[in-house]
Amino acid sequence: MKYLSPANLLKGAAAFALLVLSSSIANAQKPDSKDITNLFAEIKEHATLADDDAQKLESYTRSGISWRLQADKLNQIKEHTNALLRDYGDMAQMRDEGSGWQQDAIDQLQPVLTGIADHLNATIQFQRENPTHTKMPPFIDLVRENSEYTSKAASLIHDIVDYGAAQSMAKSLQDRLSLAPSLETD
């Protein structure tokens, strides 16, 4: 087996660091993608609706609401989540077109959305197998976890959209200030 010398390892590490640095500089200079920005707005709407429905479903588990109404609310959550995941899939395909912060945001969303989908599927599966057991602890726990995931996702997405708006405003102000005539006199 052939081993690399420390000098070659250092050269390789330096080359890798240069590649990563040049990639991050290129990403930092890339402008925001308007398509990704628009998809973030769509995802924000879907996440808000899914979160509202998840909160309502969780409140249903503490009341005397029928299992049929709970199943209907679960289906509404599923519809909003599917729309959110569809838009996220479109956005993930355009990831390389986005600015550095947009790419980071897309990456941050992936595990949260996977968690929503996994927990929602488990809740739906439990409800299908045990439709009238909506007062049982396993169903209540699954609903609570769904509520927590949708709340976390909605909060993260709202923060991302707000960050994007702040970035856009800062860029607009920067452009406007750099184009303004100088106030200095000789």
N, C-alpha and C positions, 0 to 999 in steps of 0.2 A: 504494500500500500504506500502510495506516495503522499507525503505531507507537504503542505505549503509552508514556506518560510515566513517568519514574522514580518519581513519586509513586504512580501507578496500579499500577506493578509492585510497589512496596513494600506497598501496600494488599492486593494479590492474594497476595503472599507471606505477609503477616501473617494473612490469612484462611485460607490453606492450613495454616499452622503451627498456628493455633487449631483447625482441623478435625482435624488429626493428633493434637494434644495431647488434645483432648476424646475422640477415639476410643481413644487408649491409656489414658486415665483410666477410661473406661467398661469397657475390656477388663480392666484391673487389678482392678476391683471385681466383675467377674463371677465367680461361684463355679465351681469345677471341675465339669465334667460327669461324673456317675457312669458314664454310658454310654461316654464316651470313655475314662475310666479303666479300665473293664472291657475295652474293645477293646485298650488298650495292654497289658494283661495277656495277652490272647489272642495279640497280635502278638509279645510277648516269647517265648511258648512256641513259636510257629511259627518265629521267627528262630533260637531256640536249636537246634531240631531241624534246620533247614536248615543251620545252621553246623556242627553235629556231622556231618551227612552229607557236607557239602562237604569237611570235614577228612579224613573217611574216604576219600572219592573221591580226594583229593590223595595220600593215602598209598598208595592202590591203584596210582597211576601210577608209584610207585617200587618196586612189587613185581611178582610174577608173576601177579597176579589176572587172570582171564580178562576179555575185553572184554564178555562178557555180564553178568558181575557188575558191571562198571563201568557198563554201560548201566542196569542195575537201580538202582544207587545214584543215578545221574543222574536217573532217574524219581522216586525218593524226594525228591530235592532239589526237583524240579519241583512235586511235590504239596505240600510244605511251603511253598514260595515262593508257589504259587497261593493257598493258604489265607491266607498273610500278606498278599498283595496284595488279596484279597477283603476281609479285615478292615480293611485300610488304606483301601480305597475307601469302605467304610461309615463309617469314622471321618472321612474327608475330607468326606463329605457332611454330617456333623454339626459341622464345624469351627466354625461361627459360634456354636454352643451352648457351646463350651468357654471356659475361662478364657484369659487372655492367654498364659500359659506353655504351655497345651495347644495353642493355635493355632500358636504359634511352633514347638513340637515337631513338629506335623503338617507344617508347612512344611519343616522341616529334614529330615524323613524322605523326602520326595518324591524328591529327586535320588538319594539312596542306593538307594532301592527301584527306581527306574528303571534304575540301573546294574546292579543284580542281575538284573533281568528281561532287559536287553539282553545281558549276558554269558552268562546261562544259555541264552537262545535261540540265541546263536551257538555255544555248546558243544553243545547238542542237535542243531543243524543239522549241525555238523561230524561228530558221532558218527553221525548217520543216513546221511550221505553217505560216510563212511569208517569203518564199524563196527569194523573190525579194526585200525585205526591208533591205538590208545590209547597206544602207546609213542612216537608221533611228537611232535616239539617243538610243533607247533601245538595239538594236543590238550592236551598237558601244560601249555602256557602258559594256555590257556583255563580249564582246571581250577584252576590256581593263582589266576588272576584271580577266578574264582567264589569260591574260598575266601577271598580277601582281602575281596571285597565282602560276603559273608555274615558274616564276622568283624566287619567295620566296622559293619554294620547291627545285628548282635546286641549289640555293645558299646554303640552309641548308644541302642538301645531299652532295654537294661538300665539305662543311666544315666538315661534319661527316666523309666522306671518308679520307680527309686530316688528321683529328684528329686520325683516326684509324691507318693510315700510320705512323704518328708521335709516337703514342703509341707503335707500333710494333718496330719501329727503336729504341726508348728509351729502350724497353725491351731487344732487341738484344744487344745494347751497354752495358746495365747493366749486362747481362749474360756474355758477353765477358770480361768485366772488372773484374768481380768477379772470373773468371777462369784464368785470367792472373797471371803469377808468380809475387810474391812480389818483389819490387825493394829495399826493406829495407835490409841493411846488419848489422850484429852485430858488 
